[in-house]
């Protein structure tokens, strides 16, 4: 397990916060829509910002000299220090009070909500939960509780894939995704995400020990919500809970799937890896 001193140092970051000012421009929203191959990809000022695209208003600004080995801003700045160098997206829970709008100033208040540690199948893990409140002139519009997972250095066999859980049955909506390097690059560029596991093949395979470029967790979530939007175009999201179950890579196509939930106003979405294992899940609550 992570030693007590390291965990205490990381937990001292709980409550630390920072505030960012941003805006989702028509150009940024149009670039995202084009990247997702939407037929109508031109956005105008005043349009609703779809789903979780508010992140386009807050590209990850950090001087090049402040980036760590993995391309992310170095730990110990806003994110807490960790003895575990590898970072992965773990999931998020988002509540939507109303959409923000293209061209409208928005504010993001970020705070470290929790830091915990445990021993997993591949070694020590540290979990950092970051709360993000997205506000416009009328107050908080979106709350986003996001989990980052930190892992130890890659060692032989540490990334050997455990057998993922089986996906749900009865999919009503299915779409195959081709995880191309071009798609990963364009998404990373739009959000200024310089994490090297998404675009640097030699780094991700030789240093972090993964079999290919890691498909961005936020992009997987967006792909799943795009599937939902295509099949429920009149639905308004109220809450989503996203869980990363196993990693996806650019080495083979995977599928995004979904179905109506048992309760009215609910739906289940999930991604299935090329071997049929469960990779991501999204539980959706919505109104029509």
C-alpha positions as CSV (number, residue, x, y, z in Angstrom):
1,X,0.0,0.0,0.0
2,X,1.0,3.7,-0.4
3,X,2.8,4.7,2.8
4,X,0.9,6.8,5.3
5,X,3.2,9.8,4.8
6,X,2.5,10.0,1.1
7,X,-1.2,9.6,1.6
8,X,-1.3,12.3,4.3
9,X,0.6,14.7,2.0
10,X,-1.9,14.1,-0.8
11,X,-4.9,14.4,1.5
12,X,-3.6,17.8,2.6
13,X,-4.7,19.0,-0.8
14,X,-8.4,18.3,0.0
15,X,-10.2,21.6,-0.1
16,X,-7.7,23.3,-2.4
17,X,-9.5,25.1,-5.2
18,X,-9.1,27.4,-8.2
19,X,-11.5,29.3,-10.4
20,X,-11.2,29.6,-14.2
21,X,-13.1,31.9,-16.6
22,X,-14.0,30.5,-20.0
23,X,-16.3,30.5,-23.0
24,X,-17.3,27.8,-25.6
25,X,-16.9,29.6,-28.9
26,X,-18.9,28.8,-32.0
27,X,-15.6,27.7,-33.6
28,X,-14.7,25.3,-30.8
29,X,-18.2,23.7,-30.7
30,X,-18.1,23.4,-34.5
31,X,-14.7,21.7,-34.4
32,X,-16.0,19.2,-31.9
33,X,-19.1,18.4,-34.0
34,X,-16.9,17.9,-37.1
35,X,-14.6,15.6,-35.1
36,X,-17.6,13.5,-34.2
37,X,-18.8,13.5,-37.8
38,X,-22.1,15.3,-37.0
39,X,-24.0,16.1,-40.2
40,X,-24.8,19.6,-39.1
41,X,-21.6,20.8,-37.4
42,X,-21.9,24.6,-37.4
43,X,-22.7,26.2,-34.1
44,X,-23.8,29.8,-33.5
45,X,-23.7,32.1,-30.5
46,X,-26.7,31.3,-28.2
47,X,-26.9,27.6,-29.1
48,X,-27.1,25.1,-26.3
49,X,-23.7,23.5,-25.6
50,X,-24.3,19.7,-25.9
51,X,-23.8,17.4,-23.0
52,X,-20.3,17.7,-21.5
53,X,-18.9,19.9,-24.2
54,X,-18.6,22.7,-21.7
55,X,-15.0,21.4,-21.3
56,X,-14.2,23.1,-24.6
57,X,-14.4,26.4,-22.7
58,X,-11.6,25.4,-20.4
59,X,-8.6,24.0,-22.4
60,X,-5.9,22.7,-20.0
61,X,-3.5,25.7,-19.9
62,X,-0.1,25.0,-18.5
63,X,3.3,26.2,-19.6
64,X,5.3,23.6,-21.5
65,X,8.0,23.7,-18.8
66,X,5.4,22.8,-16.2
67,X,4.4,19.5,-17.8
68,X,5.4,16.2,-16.3
69,X,7.0,13.2,-17.9
70,X,3.5,12.0,-19.1
71,X,2.7,15.4,-20.7
72,X,0.1,16.3,-18.0
73,X,0.7,19.4,-15.8
74,X,3.1,18.2,-13.1
75,X,1.5,16.9,-9.8
76,X,1.9,19.1,-6.8
77,X,0.4,22.1,-8.6
78,X,-3.4,21.9,-8.4
79,X,-3.6,18.1,-8.3
80,X,-2.0,16.6,-5.2
81,X,1.4,15.0,-5.2
82,X,1.5,11.3,-5.6
83,X,4.3,8.6,-5.6
84,X,2.4,6.9,-8.4
85,X,3.3,8.4,-11.7
86,X,0.7,6.9,-14.2
87,X,-2.7,8.6,-14.5
88,X,-6.0,7.3,-15.8
89,X,-9.6,8.5,-15.9
90,X,-11.8,6.7,-13.5
91,X,-15.3,8.1,-14.0
92,X,-17.6,11.0,-13.3
93,X,-21.0,11.9,-11.9
94,X,-22.6,14.9,-13.5
95,X,-25.8,16.8,-12.6
96,X,-27.3,19.2,-15.2
97,X,-29.5,22.0,-14.0
98,X,-29.6,23.6,-17.5
99,X,-27.3,23.8,-20.5
100,X,-24.8,26.6,-20.9
101,X,-24.8,28.4,-24.2
102,X,-22.3,28.9,-27.0
103,X,-20.6,32.3,-26.8
104,X,-21.7,33.0,-23.2
105,X,-19.1,33.5,-20.5
106,X,-18.9,30.7,-17.9
107,X,-16.9,30.0,-14.8
108,X,-15.5,26.8,-13.5
109,X,-14.8,26.4,-9.8
110,X,-12.6,23.3,-9.2
111,X,-11.8,21.8,-5.8
112,X,-10.1,18.7,-4.5
113,X,-13.0,16.8,-2.8
114,X,-11.3,13.5,-1.7
115,X,-8.1,11.5,-1.9
116,X,-8.1,7.7,-1.1
117,X,-5.8,4.8,-1.7
118,X,-6.1,1.0,-2.0
119,X,-4.3,-2.0,-3.4
120,X,-5.7,-3.2,-6.8
121,X,-5.0,-6.2,-9.0
122,X,-2.1,-4.4,-10.6
123,X,-0.6,-2.8,-7.5
124,X,-1.1,0.4,-5.5
125,X,-3.8,2.9,-6.6
126,X,-4.7,6.4,-5.5
127,X,-8.0,8.0,-6.3
128,X,-8.5,11.7,-6.4
129,X,-12.0,13.2,-6.8
130,X,-12.2,16.7,-8.2
131,X,-15.5,18.6,-8.0
132,X,-16.2,21.1,-10.7
133,X,-19.0,23.6,-10.7
134,X,-19.8,25.2,-14.0
135,X,-21.7,28.5,-13.6
136,X,-23.2,31.1,-15.9
137,X,-24.8,34.4,-15.1
138,X,-27.8,32.6,-13.5
139,X,-25.7,30.4,-11.2
140,X,-24.4,26.8,-11.2
141,X,-25.6,25.0,-14.3
142,X,-23.5,21.8,-14.2
143,X,-21.8,19.9,-11.4
144,X,-19.1,17.4,-12.4
145,X,-17.5,15.1,-9.8
146,X,-14.6,13.5,-11.7
147,X,-12.3,10.7,-10.4
148,X,-8.6,10.4,-11.5
149,X,-6.7,7.2,-10.8
150,X,-3.0,7.0,-10.2
151,X,-1.0,3.8,-10.7
152,X,2.6,2.7,-10.1
153,X,5.3,2.3,-12.7
154,X,4.7,-0.3,-15.4
155,X,6.3,-3.7,-14.6
156,X,6.1,-6.9,-16.6
157,X,2.6,-8.2,-16.5
158,X,1.1,-5.2,-14.6
159,X,-1.0,-4.3,-17.6
160,X,-2.0,-7.9,-18.4
161,X,-5.7,-7.6,-19.0
162,X,-7.9,-9.1,-16.3
163,X,-11.1,-10.6,-17.7
164,X,-13.5,-7.7,-17.9
165,X,-17.1,-8.1,-16.8
166,X,-19.7,-9.2,-19.3
167,X,-21.7,-6.3,-20.8
168,X,-25.5,-6.0,-20.3
169,X,-27.8,-7.9,-22.7
170,X,-30.6,-6.5,-24.8
171,X,-28.9,-3.6,-26.5
172,X,-31.4,-1.5,-28.5
173,X,-28.8,0.8,-30.0
174,X,-25.4,-0.2,-31.3
175,X,-22.6,1.6,-33.2
176,X,-19.1,0.5,-34.1
177,X,-16.3,3.0,-33.3
178,X,-13.1,3.1,-35.3
179,X,-10.5,4.4,-32.7
180,X,-8.1,6.0,-35.1
181,X,-5.0,8.0,-34.1
182,X,-6.5,11.0,-36.0
183,X,-9.7,11.0,-33.9
184,X,-7.6,10.8,-30.7
185,X,-5.3,13.6,-31.8
186,X,-8.2,15.9,-32.8
187,X,-10.0,15.4,-29.5
188,X,-6.8,15.9,-27.4
189,X,-6.0,19.1,-29.4
190,X,-9.6,20.5,-28.9
191,X,-9.2,20.2,-25.1
192,X,-5.4,20.9,-25.1
193,X,-5.0,17.5,-23.4
194,X,-1.3,16.7,-23.7
195,X,-1.4,13.4,-21.9
196,X,1.0,11.3,-24.0
197,X,-0.9,8.0,-23.6
198,X,-3.4,9.3,-26.2
199,X,-0.9,10.2,-29.0
200,X,2.6,9.1,-28.3
201,X,2.8,5.4,-29.3
202,X,6.4,4.8,-28.3
203,X,5.8,6.4,-24.9
204,X,2.5,4.5,-24.1
205,X,3.9,1.1,-25.2
206,X,7.5,1.3,-24.0
207,X,7.1,3.5,-20.8
208,X,3.6,2.9,-19.6
209,X,3.3,-0.7,-20.9
210,X,0.0,-0.5,-22.7
211,X,-0.6,-2.3,-26.0
212,X,-1.6,0.8,-28.0
213,X,-2.8,4.4,-27.7
214,X,-5.3,4.7,-24.9
215,X,-8.7,5.9,-26.1
216,X,-9.6,9.0,-24.1
217,X,-12.1,8.3,-21.3
218,X,-13.9,11.6,-21.9
219,X,-14.2,10.9,-25.6
220,X,-15.7,7.4,-24.8
221,X,-18.3,9.2,-22.6
222,X,-19.1,11.6,-25.4
223,X,-19.4,8.8,-28.0
224,X,-21.9,7.0,-25.7
225,X,-23.9,10.2,-25.2
226,X,-23.8,10.8,-28.9
227,X,-25.5,7.4,-29.3
228,X,-28.1,8.4,-26.8
229,X,-28.7,11.7,-28.5
230,X,-29.1,10.1,-31.9
231,X,-31.8,7.7,-30.5
232,X,-33.5,10.1,-28.0
233,X,-33.1,13.5,-29.8
234,X,-35.8,15.2,-27.6
235,X,-34.3,14.1,-24.3
236,X,-32.7,16.6,-21.9
237,X,-30.0,15.1,-19.6
238,X,-30.5,15.5,-15.9
239,X,-27.8,13.3,-14.4
240,X,-25.2,10.8,-15.6
241,X,-22.9,8.4,-13.8
242,X,-19.9,7.2,-15.7
243,X,-17.6,4.3,-14.7
244,X,-14.4,3.3,-16.5
245,X,-14.3,-0.5,-16.3
246,X,-11.4,-1.4,-18.5
247,X,-9.2,0.5,-21.0
248,X,-9.9,0.8,-24.7
249,X,-7.0,1.2,-27.3
250,X,-6.6,2.2,-30.9
251,X,-5.7,-1.3,-32.0
252,X,-9.2,-2.5,-33.0
253,X,-12.8,-1.2,-33.3
254,X,-15.1,-1.4,-30.4
255,X,-18.8,-0.7,-30.0
256,X,-21.0,1.7,-28.0
257,X,-24.4,0.4,-27.0
258,X,-27.5,1.5,-25.2
259,X,-31.1,0.7,-24.2
260,X,-34.0,2.2,-22.4
261,X,-34.0,1.7,-18.6
262,X,-36.6,-0.1,-16.6
263,X,-37.7,3.1,-15.0
264,X,-39.2,5.9,-17.1
265,X,-36.6,8.6,-17.8
266,X,-33.6,6.3,-17.5
267,X,-31.2,4.6,-19.9
268,X,-28.2,2.5,-19.8
269,X,-25.2,3.0,-22.1
270,X,-22.0,0.9,-22.3
271,X,-18.9,0.4,-24.4
272,X,-17.7,-3.1,-25.3
273,X,-14.1,-3.8,-26.1
274,X,-13.0,-5.9,-29.2
275,X,-13.0,-9.1,-27.2
276,X,-16.5,-8.6,-25.9
277,X,-15.7,-7.3,-22.4
278,X,-17.3,-4.3,-20.7
279,X,-15.2,-1.2,-20.9
280,X,-17.4,1.8,-19.9
281,X,-20.9,2.3,-18.4
282,X,-23.1,5.4,-18.3
283,X,-26.3,5.5,-16.3
284,X,-28.5,8.2,-17.6
285,X,-31.4,10.1,-16.1
286,X,-33.3,12.4,-18.5
287,X,-36.5,14.3,-19.2
288,X,-38.5,14.6,-22.5
